[in-house]
C-alpha cells in the first residue's frame, strides 16, 4: 500500500470520505459534500453551480469548482458560470485551473525599473 492511502474494508465503508480525511488531518476538499465538509470542519469547493433557488452554502465551502483547464473556446461558458457565482453568491469564489501555457513568461510580465 502506498503511504497516505488506505484500503477499503468493512471498518470504513460506512464512513464518508470527508470524515476519513478529517481523521487524517486534511483541511480542504475539492468537490466534497458541503454538509459533510461542515460536519467535519473542512474547507472546500463544491461542484454544484449556484442558481436563483440555491440554498446558501455553509461558511466552510469557499465556492465552486467551475472546471479544469478550459480551452479558449470554453472561456465564454466559464465566464457565464463566474457571473452566476458573483450574482447568486457574491461572498463565494469560482475556481478554474488554467494550463501553464496561458501565462506568458515572467520576463514579459515584469517591467524593468532601471
N, C-alpha and C positions, 0 to 999 in steps of 0.2 A: 504494500500500500504506500502511496506517495505521502510525504509529510504534508500536513494541512488538509488531508482528505479524511473521509470516514466511510466505512462500509455500511450500507443499509442492512439493518437486521430488524427483528421484531421489536427490539427495545426502542427504536426511534421512528418507526413508520407512522405512529400516531401523533408525532410532533411536527410542528410547522418548520419550514426551513428557517424562518426568522427566529424561532426560539432556539434552534441549534446554533445559528450564527451568533446570537446574543450570548449564549453559553460559552462560546469560544472567543469572546471579546471583539467581535465585529461591531462597527458603529454605524454602518451605512449599507443600504441595499439598493440595487439597481433594478427597478421593476418589481419590487416586492409588494406584498399586500399591505395597503395603507393601515387597516385596523390591526394587523399583526405587528407592523412596524411600531405603531403607537403603543401597543401592549407590551412590547419588549424594549421600548426606548431606543429604537433605531431610527436614524435619519434615512432619507431615501428619495428616490424618484419613482414615480408610478408611470405606467404605460397608457392608462385610460385618459383620453383627452377630455378637457372640460367642455361643458355646454351650458346653455341657459338654465337648465334644470339640475346642474351638478350640485351635489351637496358639498359643503366646504370640506377641504382636506384637513386632517389634523396637522398641528404645527410640526410634527416630526417629518411630514412629507414636504420636501422643499419645492417640488414642482413635477414636471413631466419630461420623460424622455421622448423627444419629438422624433428622433430617428438616428440612424448611424450612417455616416459617410455618404451623404447625398451627392449625386451628380449635379452639375449646374442646371440641368433640365428640371430637377426636383426642387430647386430653390423657391419658385413661386408657391408651391404647395406647402413647403416648410414655413414660408413667410406667413401664410394664412393660418397655420397652426400656432405660430408665435403670437400673431394678432389675437387669436381666440383666447390664448392664455392671458394676455395683457387685459383683454376685455372682461373675462369672467373670473379671473383670479389674479388681480394686479400685484398681490404680495408674493406670488409664487413665480418660479422661473421655468423657462423652457430650456432644454439641453439637447444639443446635437453634436456628435463627433464630426469633425471635418478632417479630410485627408491632409496630410502634411503638404501635399502639392498645391493646396490652395494658398499657402503662405509664401510670399517671396522671401528670398534670403534676407537675413537680418541686415546685411550691409545696404540693402536697398531701402530699408525702412528707417534707419537711423541717419539723421542728418549730421554732418560734421559741424563741430562748433569752432573749428580753427579757421 
